[in-house]
């Protein structure tokens, strides 16, 4: 099944499935796009069994900086993130709903350390704070997936995490009291998309790879 867009440039016409993963995680509008995207696509380039989903494992703060905390993880359909995972309110409001599951909070495993990126993903719309159970308990290692079970890349989660960080810089209780939410204006897909475009441009100008099409 085609992904519906070129994994490199986002075009929706003339697409071809990657012959290695059979389109499970890669589709391209040209051989040039496929070749240019291979380094990013390679870690997730494999056919998927029924129900398997690529998500992101967010390691705890022992593995800082956060750019090293994000890892691809292939999840079985029985993974508890699909039944116990909590919806990330900001991404849901922006049309990119994510589920997040904590080994400590939901799985009952002892946490060795806090997990700042994961806590940021769980902030609420009205006040910009994560729920109390995310603050009271170090969440340890966490798993994040797209609610629609499509591919989630490390580059996408980096953009989303930095969008949350940007929002927290804007958060103000007076905004919430005025009815505009904690961030001063209503969240929507266009705001996330605009942030993603600017972030991708900045990272690409620094020579970083993979910041191509943001789904």
PAMILO-593149 format. One line per 8 residues: number of its first residue (from 1); for each residue x, y, z of N, C-alpha, C, O. Coordinates in steps of 0.1 Angstrom, whole numbers, plus 5000, padded with zeros to 4 digits. Example, Ala and Ser with C-alpha at 12.3 -4.5 7.8 and 13.67 -1.06 7.14 Angstrom:
// PAMILO-593149
1 = 5132/4943/5078/5123/4955/5078/5132/4967/5078/5142/4967/5085; 5128/4978/5071/5137/4989/5071/5129/5000/5079/5134/5011/5080
// end
This chain:
// PAMILO-593149
1 = 5008/4988/5000/5000/5000/5000/5009/5012/5000/5018/5013/5008; 5006/5022/4991/5013/5034/4991/5011/5043/5003/5000/5043/5009; 5021/5050/5007/5020/5059/5018/5011/5071/5015/5006/5078/5024; 5010/5075/5002/5002/5086/4998/5010/5098/4995/5004/5108/4990; 5023/5098/4998/5031/5110/4995/5046/5105/4994/5049/5094/5000; 5054/5112/4987/5068/5109/4986/5075/5111/4999/5073/5122/5005; 5082/5101/5004/5088/5102/5017/5099/5113/5017/5103/5118/5028; 5104/5117/5006/5114/5127/5005/5109/5141/5004/5112/5150/5011
9 = 5100/5143/4993/5096/5157/4990/5081/5159/4993/5077/5171/4993; 5073/5149/4995/5059/5151/4999/5050/5151/4987/5037/5152/4989; 5055/5149/4974/5046/5149/4963/5036/5137/4964/5040/5127/4969; 5025/5139/4958/5015/5128/4958/5012/5121/4945/5003/5112/4944; 5019/5125/4935/5017/5119/4921/5029/5111/4917/5040/5114/4920; 5026/5101/4909/5037/5093/4903/5045/5085/4913/5057/5083/4911; 5039/5080/4924/5046/5074/4934/5049/5059/4931/5041/5052/4924; 5061/5055/4936/5065/5041/4935/5068/5035/4949/5075/5042/4957
17 = 5064/5023/4952/5068/5017/4965/5083/5014/4965/5088/5010/4955; 5089/5015/4977/5102/5010/4978/5101/4995/4977/5093/4988/4983; 5110/4989/4968/5109/4975/4965/5114/4966/4977/5110/4954/4977; 5121/4972/4986/5126/4964/4997/5116/4962/5008/5114/4951/5014; 5109/4973/5012/5099/4973/5022/5085/4972/5017/5075/4971/5024; 5084/4972/5003/5071/4971/4996/5062/4982/5000/5050/4980/5000; 5068/4994/5003/5059/5005/5005/5055/5007/5020/5047/5016/5023; 5059/4998/5028/5055/4998/5042/5059/5011/5049/5052/5016/5058
25 = 5071/5015/5046/5077/5027/5052/5083/5037/5042/5089/5047/5046; 5082/5034/5029/5088/5043/5020/5081/5043/5006/5079/5032/5001; 5078/5054/5001/5073/5056/4987/5079/5068/4981/5082/5078/4988; 5082/5068/4968/5089/5079/4962/5084/5083/4948/5078/5074/4941; 5086/5095/4945/5081/5100/4932/5092/5099/4921/5089/5100/4909; 5104/5096/4925/5115/5095/4916/5126/5087/4922/5127/5086/4934; 5135/5082/4913/5147/5075/4918/5156/5084/4926/5163/5081/4935; 5156/5097/4921/5165/5107/4928/5161/5109/4942/5169/5110/4952
33 = 5147/5110/4945/5142/5112/4958/5145/5100/4967/5149/5101/4978; 5144/5088/4961/5147/5076/4968/5161/5075/4972/5164/5071/4984; 5170/5078/4963/5185/5077/4966/5188/5088/4977/5196/5085/4986; 5183/5100/4976/5186/5110/4985/5181/5107/4999/5186/5112/5009; 5170/5099/5000/5164/5096/5013/5169/5083/5019/5164/5079/5030; 5177/5076/5012/5181/5062/5016/5186/5061/5030/5183/5053/5038; 5195/5070/5034/5202/5070/5047/5192/5071/5058/5193/5065/5069; 5181/5079/5056/5171/5081/5066/5161/5069/5066/5156/5064/5076
41 = 5158/5064/5054/5148/5053/5052/5154/5040/5057/5146/5031/5061; 5167/5038/5055/5173/5025/5058/5170/5018/5071/5167/5006/5071; 5170/5026/5082/5167/5019/5095/5153/5013/5097/5151/5004/5105; 5144/5018/5089/5130/5013/5090/5125/5006/5077/5114/5003/5075; 5135/5003/5068/5132/4997/5056/5131/4982/5057/5140/4975/5055; 5119/4977/5060/5116/4963/5061/5101/4961/5059/5093/4969/5064; 5097/4949/5053/5083/4946/5052/5077/4945/5066/5084/4939/5075; 5065/4949/5069/5059/4948/5082/5049/4936/5082/5042/4933/5073
49 = 5050/4929/5093/5040/4918/5096/5027/4925/5100/5026/4937/5103; 5016/4917/5099/5003/4923/5102/5002/4929/5116/5006/4923/5126; 4998/4942/5116/4997/4949/5129/5009/4956/5134/5009/4963/5144; 5021/4953/5128/5033/4959/5133/5034/4974/5130/5029/4978/5120; 5039/4982/5139/5040/4996/5137/5053/5001/5142/5059/4997/5152; 5059/5010/5134/5071/5017/5138/5068/5029/5147/5060/5038/5143; 5073/5029/5159/5072/5040/5168/5085/5045/5172/5096/5042/5166; 5085/5053/5183/5098/5059/5188/5099/5056/5203/5090/5058/5210
57 = 5111/5051/5206/5114/5049/5220/5122/5062/5225/5132/5066/5219; 5117/5068/5236/5124/5079/5241/5131/5075/5254/5124/5072/5264; 5144/5074/5253/5152/5070/5265/5152/5081/5275/5149/5093/5272; 5154/5077/5288/5154/5087/5299/5166/5097/5298/5174/5096/5289; 5166/5106/5308/5176/5117/5307/5190/5113/5309/5199/5121/5308; 5193/5100/5312/5206/5095/5313/5213/5096/5300/5226/5096/5299; 5205/5096/5289/5211/5095/5276/5210/5109/5269/5211/5109/5256; 5210/5119/5276/5211/5133/5270/5223/5134/5262/5233/5127/5265
65 = 5224/5144/5252/5213/5153/5249/5201/5145/5242/5202/5134/5238; 5190/5153/5242/5178/5146/5238/5178/5141/5224/5171/5132/5220; 5187/5146/5215/5188/5141/5201/5193/5127/5201/5191/5120/5191; 5199/5122/5212/5203/5108/5213/5193/5100/5220/5194/5087/5221; 5182/5106/5225/5172/5099/5233/5162/5092/5224/5154/5084/5229; 5161/5096/5212/5151/5091/5203/5156/5079/5195/5166/5080/5188; 5149/5068/5195/5153/5056/5188/5141/5050/5181/5130/5050/5186; 5143/5045/5169/5132/5037/5162/5129/5024/5170/5139/5018/5175
73 = 5117/5021/5171/5113/5008/5177/5101/5002/5169/5092/5009/5166; 5102/4989/5166/5092/4982/5159/5083/4975/5169/5088/4967/5177; 5070/4978/5169/5061/4974/5180/5051/4963/5174/5046/4964/5163; 5049/4953/5182/5039/4943/5180/5025/4949/5182/5024/4958/5191; 5015/4944/5176/5001/4949/5178/4997/4947/5193/4987/4954/5197; 5003/4939/5200/4999/4936/5214/5006/4946/5224/5003/4945/5236; 5014/4955/5219/5021/4964/5228/5011/4973/5236/5002/4978/5230; 5013/4975/5249/5004/4982/5257/5002/4997/5253/4992/5003/5257
81 = 5011/5002/5245/5009/5016/5241/4996/5018/5233/4990/5029/5234; 4991/5008/5227/4979/5009/5219/4966/5008/5228/4955/5012/5224; 4968/5003/5240/4956/5002/5249/4957/5011/5261/4947/5015/5267; 4970/5013/5266/4972/5021/5278/4978/5034/5275/4978/5043/5284; 4983/5036/5263/4989/5049/5260/4980/5061/5261/4968/5060/5258; 4985/5072/5265/4977/5084/5267/4979/5093/5255/4990/5094/5249; 4968/5099/5251/4968/5108/5239/4975/5121/5243/4973/5127/5254; 4985/5126/5234/4992/5138/5237/4983/5150/5232/4980/5151/5220
89 = 4978/5158/5241/4968/5168/5238/4972/5178/5227/4964/5181/5218; 4984/5183/5227/4989/5193/5218/4989/5187/5204/4984/5194/5194; 4995/5176/5202/4995/5170/5189/4981/5166/5183/4979/5168/5171; 4973/5162/5192/4959/5159/5188/4952/5171/5183/4945/5171/5173; 4954/5182/5190/4948/5195/5186/4954/5200/5172/4947/5207/5165; 4966/5196/5169/4973/5200/5157/4972/5190/5146/4979/5191/5136; 4963/5180/5147/4960/5171/5137/4971/5160/5135/4971/5154/5124; 4979/5158/5145/4990/5148/5144/4990/5140/5157/5000/5140/5164
97 = 4979/5133/5160/4977/5127/5173/4987/5116/5176/4989/5107/5168; 4993/5117/5188/5003/5107/5192/4998/5101/5205/4991/5107/5214; 5002/5088/5207/5000/5081/5220/5013/5079/5227/5023/5076/5220; 5013/5081/5240/5026/5079/5247/5023/5070/5259/5013/5071/5266; 5033/5061/5261/5032/5051/5272/5045/5051/5279/5056/5051/5273; 5045/5051/5292/5056/5051/5301/5058/5037/5308/5049/5031/5313; 5071/5033/5307/5074/5020/5314/5072/5021/5329/5068/5011/5335; 5073/5033/5335/5072/5034/5349/5057/5037/5353/5051/5030/5361
105 = 5051/5047/5346/5038/5051/5350/5027/5041/5346/5018/5038/5354; 5028/5035/5334/5018/5025/5330/5023/5011/5332/5015/5002/5334; 5036/5009/5330/5041/4995/5331/5046/4990/5344/5048/4978/5346; 5047/5000/5354/5051/4996/5367/5065/4992/5369/5069/4987/5380; 5074/4995/5359/5088/4993/5361/5095/5004/5368/5091/5016/5366; 5105/5001/5375/5113/5012/5382/5120/5021/5372/5126/5016/5363; 5118/5034/5374/5125/5044/5365/5138/5048/5371/5140/5050/5383; 5148/5048/5363/5162/5052/5367/5163/5067/5367/5172/5073/5374
113 = 5155/5074/5359/5157/5088/5357/5144/5094/5351/5136/5087/5346; 5143/5108/5352/5132/5115/5345/5134/5114/5330/5144/5110/5325; 5124/5119/5323/5124/5119/5308/5117/5132/5304/5105/5133/5301; 5126/5142/5302/5120/5156/5299/5113/5156/5286/5102/5161/5285; 5118/5150/5275/5111/5151/5262/5097/5144/5263/5087/5150/5258; 5096/5133/5270/5083/5126/5272/5073/5135/5280/5062/5136/5276; 5078/5141/5291/5069/5149/5299/5064/5161/5291/5053/5165/5292; 5073/5167/5282/5069/5178/5274/5058/5174/5264/5048/5182/5262
121 = 5059/5162/5259/5048/5157/5250/5035/5156/5256/5025/5155/5249; 5034/5155/5269/5022/5152/5276/5015/5164/5282/5006/5163/5290; 5021/5176/5280/5015/5188/5286/5001/5191/5281/4997/5187/5270; 4993/5197/5290/4979/5200/5288/4977/5213/5281/4986/5222/5281; 4965/5215/5274/4963/5227/5267/4960/5239/5275/4963/5250/5272; 4954/5237/5287/4948/5248/5295/4959/5255/5303/4958/5267/5305; 4969/5247/5307/4979/5254/5316/4994/5251/5312/5003/5257/5318; 4996/5242/5302/5010/5239/5298/5018/5230/5307/5030/5228/5306
129 = 5011/5224/5317/5017/5215/5326/5013/5200/5323/5002/5198/5318; 5022/5191/5325/5019/5177/5324/5010/5173/5336/5011/5179/5346; 5001/5163/5334/4993/5158/5345/5001/5155/5357/5013/5151/5356; 4995/5155/5369/5003/5153/5381/5010/5139/5382/5021/5138/5387; 5003/5129/5376/5010/5116/5377/5022/5115/5368/5030/5106/5370; 5024/5124/5359/5036/5125/5351/5047/5133/5358/5059/5132/5355; 5043/5141/5367/5052/5149/5375/5056/5142/5388/5068/5143/5392; 5047/5135/5394/5050/5128/5406/5059/5116/5404/5067/5113/5413
137 = 5058/5109/5393/5066/5097/5390/5075/5099/5378/5071/5104/5368; 5088/5097/5380/5097/5097/5369/5093/5087/5358/5091/5075/5362; 5090/5091/5346/5084/5082/5336/5094/5072/5330/5090/5062/5324; 5107/5074/5332/5117/5065/5326/5116/5064/5311/5112/5074/5305; 5119/5053/5305/5118/5051/5291/5103/5051/5287/5095/5046/5293; 5100/5058/5275/5087/5059/5270/5086/5055/5256/5096/5055/5248; 5074/5051/5252/5071/5047/5238/5061/5057/5232/5051/5059/5239; 5063/5062/5220/5054/5070/5213/5050/5065/5200/5059/5060/5192
145 = 5038/5065/5196/5033/5061/5183/5023/5070/5178/5016/5078/5185; 5021/5070/5165/5010/5078/5159/4997/5070/5162/4997/5058/5160; 4987/5077/5165/4974/5071/5168/4968/5064/5156/4961/5054/5157; 4971/5069/5144/4967/5062/5132/4976/5051/5128/4973/5044/5117; 4986/5048/5135/4995/5037/5134/5004/5038/5121/5009/5028/5116; 5005/5050/5116/5014/5052/5105/5029/5054/5110/5031/5055/5122; 5038/5054/5101/5052/5055/5105/5055/5068/5112/5050/5079/5108; 5062/5067/5123/5067/5079/5131/5082/5078/5130/5088/5069/5134
153 = 5088/5089/5125/5102/5090/5124/5109/5098/5135/5102/5105/5142; 5122/5096/5136/5129/5103/5146/5129/5118/5143/5129/5126/5152; 5129/5121/5130/5129/5135/5126/5116/5142/5130/5116/5153/5134; 5105/5135/5128/5092/5140/5131/5090/5142/5146/5085/5153/5150; 5095/5133/5154/5093/5134/5168/5102/5145/5174/5099/5152/5183; 5114/5147/5167/5122/5159/5171/5115/5172/5168/5115/5181/5177; 5109/5173/5157/5101/5185/5154/5090/5187/5164/5088/5198/5169; 5082/5177/5167/5071/5178/5176/5076/5182/5190/5070/5190/5197
161 = 5087/5175/5195/5092/5179/5208/5096/5193/5208/5093/5200/5218; 5103/5198/5198/5107/5212/5198/5096/5222/5197/5097/5233/5202; 5085/5217/5191/5073/5226/5190/5067/5227/5204/5063/5238/5208; 5067/5216/5212/5062/5217/5226/5071/5226/5234/5066/5234/5242; 5084/5225/5232/5094/5234/5239/5091/5248/5236/5091/5257/5245; 5089/5251/5223/5085/5265/5219/5073/5270/5226/5072/5281/5230; 5063/5261/5226/5050/5265/5233/5052/5268/5247/5046/5277/5253; 5060/5260/5254/5062/5262/5268/5069/5275/5271/5066/5281/5282
169 = 5077/5280/5262/5083/5293/5263/5072/5304/5263/5074/5315/5268; 5061/5301/5256/5050/5311/5255/5039/5309/5266/5031/5318/5268; 5040/5298/5273/5029/5295/5282/5028/5306/5293/5038/5310/5299; 5016/5309/5296/5014/5319/5307/5000/5317/5313/4990/5316/5305; 4999/5316/5326/4986/5313/5332/4975/5324/5328/4963/5321/5328; 4980/5336/5326/4970/5347/5323/4964/5344/5309/4953/5348/5307; 4971/5338/5300/4965/5334/5287/4953/5325/5289/4943/5326/5283; 4955/5315/5298/4944/5305/5301/4932/5312/5307/4921/5309/5304
177 = 4935/5322/5316/4924/5329/5323/4916/5337/5313/4904/5340/5315; 4923/5342/5302/4916/5350/5292/4908/5342/5282/4901/5347/5273; 4909/5329/5283/4901/5320/5274/4909/5316/5261/4903/5310/5252; 4922/5320/5260/4930/5317/5248/4939/5305/5250/4947/5302/5241; 4937/5297/5261/4946/5286/5263/4959/5291/5268/4962/5303/5269; 4968/5282/5272/4980/5285/5279/4990/5292/5269/5000/5299/5274; 4988/5290/5256/4998/5295/5247/4995/5307/5239/5002/5311/5229; 4984/5314/5243/4981/5327/5237/4973/5327/5225/4968/5338/5221
185 = 4972/5316/5218/4963/5315/5206/4959/5300/5204/4966/5291/5209; 4948/5298/5197/4944/5284/5196/4954/5276/5188/4959/5280/5178; 4956/5264/5192/4964/5254/5185/4956/5249/5172/4944/5247/5173; 4964/5247/5162/4958/5241/5149/4969/5235/5141/4980/5238/5143; 4965/5227/5131/4975/5220/5122/4984/5230/5115/4996/5227/5113; 4979/5242/5112/4987/5252/5104/4999/5257/5113/5009/5260/5107; 4996/5259/5126/5007/5264/5134/5018/5253/5135/5030/5257/5134; 5015/5241/5137/5025/5230/5138/5032/5229/5124/5044/5228/5124
193 = 5025/5230/5113/5031/5229/5100/5041/5240/5098/5052/5238/5092; 5037/5253/5101/5045/5264/5099/5058/5263/5108/5069/5265/5103; 5057/5258/5120/5068/5256/5129/5077/5245/5122/5090/5247/5122; 5071/5234/5117/5079/5223/5111/5087/5228/5099/5098/5224/5097; 5080/5237/5091/5087/5242/5079/5099/5250/5083/5110/5249/5077; 5098/5259/5093/5109/5267/5097/5120/5258/5103/5132/5261/5101; 5116/5248/5111/5126/5240/5118/5134/5232/5107/5146/5231/5108; 5127/5226/5098/5133/5218/5087/5143/5227/5079/5154/5223/5076
201 = 5139/5239/5076/5148/5248/5069/5161/5251/5077/5172/5251/5071; 5159/5254/5090/5171/5257/5098/5180/5245/5099/5192/5246/5097; 5175/5233/5101/5183/5221/5103/5190/5217/5090/5201/5213/5089; 5182/5218/5079/5188/5215/5066/5199/5225/5062/5209/5220/5056; 5198/5237/5066/5209/5247/5063/5221/5244/5071/5232/5248/5068; 5220/5236/5082/5231/5232/5090/5237/5219/5085/5247/5214/5091; 5231/5214/5074/5237/5201/5069/5231/5189/5074/5236/5178/5071; 5221/5189/5082/5214/5177/5088/5206/5171/5078/5199/5178/5070
209 = 5205/5158/5078/5197/5150/5068/5184/5145/5074/5183/5144/5086; 5174/5143/5066/5162/5137/5070/5150/5146/5072/5139/5142/5074; 5153/5159/5073/5143/5169/5075/5137/5173/5062/5139/5184/5057; 5129/5164/5056/5123/5166/5043/5108/5168/5045/5104/5179/5049; 5100/5158/5042/5086/5160/5043/5081/5157/5057/5084/5147/5062; 5074/5166/5063/5068/5164/5076/5053/5160/5074/5045/5168/5069; 5049/5148/5078/5036/5143/5075/5025/5151/5083/5013/5148/5081
// end
